[in-house]
Amino acid sequence: MTNKPCKTNYLFYQSRKNMPFIDYAEGVYMYDTEGKEYLDGCSSAINCNIGHGCTRILQAIAEQSRHTFFAYRTQFENEPAHRLASKLAEISAFGLNRSFFVSSGSEAVEAAIKLVRQYFYNKGERSRYQLISRVPSYHGSTLGALSLTSSAQLEVPYRPMLMTHPKIPAPYCYRCPFNQKKYPACGLKCAWILERVIQEQDPERICAFIFEPVGGASTGAIVAPDEYFEVIQSICKKYGVLIILDEVMTGFGRTGAMFAYEHWNIDADILVMSKGMSSGYYPMGGILVKEAIVEEMLDKGTFAHGHTLAGNPMGCAVTLEVLNVILEEGLVQNTLKMGQILKTGLMKLKKHYDIIGDVRGKGLLMAIELVMDRKTKEPFPPELNVNQILADHAFAGGLIIYPRRPINGLSGDHVMIAPPLTINHREVDKLLALLDKALAQTTIQLGPLSYSGQ
Ligand SMILES: Cc1ncc(COP(=O)(O)O)c(C=O)c1O
């Protein structure tokens, strides 16, 4: 099959940057129209969990297309949506057994925001409308989700249009927001501050706390100490504040568990999902909600929310098959195994390259943070764009990684390394070798800047 690029560019996204045209993709590899091969070291946008070109999904699409692509949820029930919801109920815990489907992560966060408000509204607790989130964090690009996000680079132009919700610092231990000693000597200030903020804001006004169980791109895969989750849960319980877990990036096997909450037994009220859920084969997102919350909300009213494509049969059929692939092909177990090999390899690279300040993450959601001075953790000047230099060298060498800034989107440099969960040992070794080469090129390009402090 040929896939010729068109000459005139009528498209625009964030910038005028030109990229190669994609031709096809298979497993962990992607190929451009010039025939160049790229190892997808970040599952594209950390969403292609089951890898590219999965024939089982093509069959599921063909099978569903023999019935219908679309039926509107206010006119017809559809079998794939029911089967998907019941499968999700089967694999989740803590009574998270009611699904509401949408088409993206941002839409799913919007649904969660509106659901917690609707729940308290229907219950008669109408003073509760505020949510608490973390700094930094990423919850999406629509205005509601962006209001909960904290990444200055993304928010600044839109600030006058955003809702003001209180925020607390994220557990970014490498750069403790409170300049405390290492855990446990820090006393987990970053968790206990939640109680202070709830009290300051008035507990009667807060409806939910939303957070990513393992940090995503905004922090570079931060992992909180185990006790963090116990403290957060006890505070939320004490004040009747609901927990919304944003598992858009961490869900569907990414961290070595089907959902990241399993690592810490986090008893969430709402789980937000997308990305790996359909692994890029169809736009899908959704929320999994505790039965008791849905029942009480619907007993006393409605949920005034929805989108045209929500819960459409094709999206649900694709997602159901993605879930079957994850379960039947042992991708969660593979993530645990390959994640360990990847982490060991990244630690080895850290020994070799002074610019790697930190290696962190869980499963196949890993990041390396780059610093100018390993002892003081001083970041590179932001205008150098060191994360992009590394990502560009990697890309030129045939490896895709995901560059971001961990200090509220404004400074610091990290790259996310999060390949498809189908990756094998040989491919992890290849990823590490390509990254090694890109780190060497970056170090040479930075010259003396990459050796200070050593
Ligand atoms: C944790 C988290 N929540 C929400 C979103 C928004 O998802 P989408 O880009 O599908 O709107 C993202 C996207 O990166 C994310 O990582």
The ligand as an SDF file (V2000), in Angstrom:
LIG
                    3D

 16 16  0  0  0  0  0  0  0  0999 V2000
   -3.4690   11.9650   33.1410 C   0  0  0  0  0  0  0  0  0  0  0  0
   -4.1450   12.5210   31.9140 C   0  0  0  0  0  0  0  0  0  0  0  0
   -5.4180   12.9560   32.0010 N   0  0  0  0  0  0  0  0  0  0  0  0
   -6.0740   13.4450   30.9340 C   0  0  0  0  0  0  0  0  0  0  0  0
   -5.4480   13.5360   29.7070 C   0  0  0  0  0  0  0  0  0  0  0  0
   -6.1870   14.1030   28.5230 C   0  0  0  0  0  0  0  0  0  0  0  0
   -6.4120   13.1270   27.5700 O   0  0  0  0  0  0  0  0  0  0  0  0
   -6.7120   13.5010   26.0350 P   0  0  0  0  0  0  0  0  0  0  0  0
   -5.4170   13.9820   25.4580 O   0  0  0  0  0  0  0  0  0  0  0  0
   -7.1740   12.2100   25.4440 O   0  0  0  0  0  0  0  0  0  0  0  0
   -7.7640   14.5260   26.0150 O   0  0  0  0  0  0  0  0  0  0  0  0
   -4.1250   13.1090   29.5770 C   0  0  0  0  0  0  0  0  0  0  0  0
   -3.4210   13.2180   28.2870 C   0  0  0  0  0  0  0  0  0  0  0  0
   -2.2130   13.1510   28.1910 O   0  0  0  0  0  0  0  0  0  0  0  0
   -3.4540   12.5880   30.7060 C   0  0  0  0  0  0  0  0  0  0  0  0
   -2.1810   12.1560   30.6330 O   0  0  0  0  0  0  0  0  0  0  0  0
  1  2  1  0
  2  3  1  0
  2 15  2  0
  3  4  2  0
  4  5  1  0
  5  6  1  0
  5 12  2  0
  6  7  1  0
  7  8  1  0
  8  9  2  0
  8 10  1  0
  8 11  1  0
 12 13  1  0
 12 15  1  0
 13 14  2  0
 15 16  1  0
M  END
$$$$
